[in-house]
């Protein structure tokens, strides 16, 4: 069958200069939803 995906990806214009900025506590709150259904909040890899 056919599968369709829609996503939003933010890429900052300037890369973070410090490691602390990359491993920010706020980014640990990324969650995956599909059609408003919570799928996962456990992302060990990079996005």
N, C-alpha and C positions, 0 to 999 in steps of 0.2 A: 504494500500500500504506500500511499504518499504521506510523508511526514513534513510538517512545516514548523519552523522555529522563528521566534522573534526575541530579540534581546536588546539590551541597552548596555553599552560598554563605555566607561569614562577613561580616557587616557589624558593625563595632565600634560600640559605643554612643556613643563620643566620637570625632569626627574628629581626625586628626593635626594638631598645631598648627604644625609646621615642615615645610618642603619636603623636608628630609633624611629625615624619617620617612615621607613618601609614596613617595619614590624610594629605598627601602631595598634594599640588596644581597640581603637574604633573599627579597624578592618577585620577584627575577629568576629564581628557581629554580622558577617555576610551570610545570608540565608537563601536557599533555593526554593522558589515557589513555581508550580506549574498549574496554570488556570486557578490561581488563588488557593492552591493546596500546598501546604508545607511539605517539602521533600527532605531537605537535609540542611544542617548548619555545620557539618563536619567536612571542611575542605583542608586537607593536609598539603595539597599541591599548590602551585601558582595558578593564578587566573590569567 
